[in-house]
């Protein structure tokens, strides 16, 4: 991802005739270096980031007036060179999403067995009804059944009740109402845990069955969830793990994506049905594009909510230690999960680099836009001071990320 980011800067700079001195992955002393075409290509010891050094890029560079100097280019060319790195990360994410949809896509689902139906559907469906076919297609999972419902014409549903088949004819106009009104059987068993969140830090594991929330015995996921989100501050869970009964006191975290209205501990329900899909190329491109757009929008909204609620920064920031930990657990799920994970990281790199902080690409773009407005470059002294402040902020953020990563890992080791 770092290579692609720096390659974006490199290619656009070359396209605008800017001389390149160094293309480096990492910082510090080089462990490998080769010079070709007047460019020093390096791989350095510290694998955190990279850089492309261009002629006339530094304010004190004596080559600033040369035709191939970065400083000699127009403001919009310099802005595009700075933007090219984050844009390359966006293209990489789109490509990774598309490739992931071309490969066999493993999905998890609940069994297509009804636990509850609401509203007018309460008289149509009964607890224990097993969905067998929707519009002629054999059904393996609950979400799969809902996805097969058409929004035009009518929908033919075959279900089994007490081992006897029942045929239903559902109008397309009732599709949305039906989707909102059915709940499948979902046991209070933990599936995925979000690394760094309270349940993960408390040592909960995939496969743990929640028996009680405080003093309330829970028999399904819905009752457990309602009991947790009704609490304030913290919650005590009694869980069954193998032959052991454990108790964990877990602090509740606010969900920044819903204005902090719903507390959370960072768990997802266990889904026993394993499905596999392979999308045709046209659908893979469509899914890749929509997923990229949705991920960018979700991350920008999350960043906006984070600025509104800075107290939640600690639980929503992850550094290199957490990324390595997450990539190991995700890698065990297969290549598709790993591609989706790295696509998400690539989008986060794009967004972070576009922040208007001096020393980042967004800071360079900001200075270029200010130059376009006032008609002259931002004074050198101001750029130097703001870049020093930006560098200090990044160092503090990195130290903070390392500290929270290690603290979360230690908490999980102690609690687990």
Buried (B, 14 or more C-beta within 10 A) or exposed (E): BBBBBBBBBBEBBBEBEBBBBBBBBBBEEBEEEEEEEEBBBBBBEEEEBBBBBBBBBEEEBEBBEBEBBBBBBEBEBBBBBBBBBBBBBBBBBBBBBBBBBBBEBEBBBBBBBBBBBEEEBEEBBBEEBBBBBBBEEEBBBBBBBBEBBEEEEBBBBBBBBEEEEBEBEBEEEBBEBBEEBBBBBBBBBBBBBBBBBBBBBBBBEEEBBBBBBEEEEBEBBBBBBEBBBEBEEEBEBBBBBEEEEBEBEBBBBBBBEEEBEEBBBBBBBBBEBEBEEEBEEEEBBBBBEEBBEEBBEEBEEBBEBBEEBEEBBBBBBBBEBBBEBBBEBBEEEEEBBBBBBBBBBBBBBBBBBBBBBBBBBBBBBBBBBBBEEEEEBBEEEEBEEBBEEBBEBBEEBEEBBBBBBEEBBEBBEEBE
